[in-house]
Amino acid sequence: MVSNYDASNLECEYVQCAVCEKAITGGKWFARIKHGTWMVALCCPLCAETFERGPHPYIRRIETLEFMSQSRPEPPA
């Protein structure tokens, strides 16, 4: 499964919780929080509290995964 942490699109099929990485489908997140350029989804009160206390490791993980997915070479045709 490809990671999808971008919760800015309300019509997306699924998004992953920024903290526990659980897949959230059908827009059934507990909360969405804007942090810098990212709109992240959180699946439950515990994940929301954890993110609010210290968002930086979660944002850094998301940014790293995004960077890695963009820098992968295209497979040969």
Sequence and secondary structure as in RCSB ss.txt:
>XXXX:A:sequence
MVSNYDASNLECEYVQCAVCEKAITGGKWFARIKHGTWMVALCCPLCAETFERGPHPYIRRIETLEFMSQSRPEP
PA
>XXXX:A:secstr
         TT SEEEBTTT  EEETT  SEEEEETTEEEEE SHHHHHHHHH  HHHHHHHHHHHHHHHHS   
  
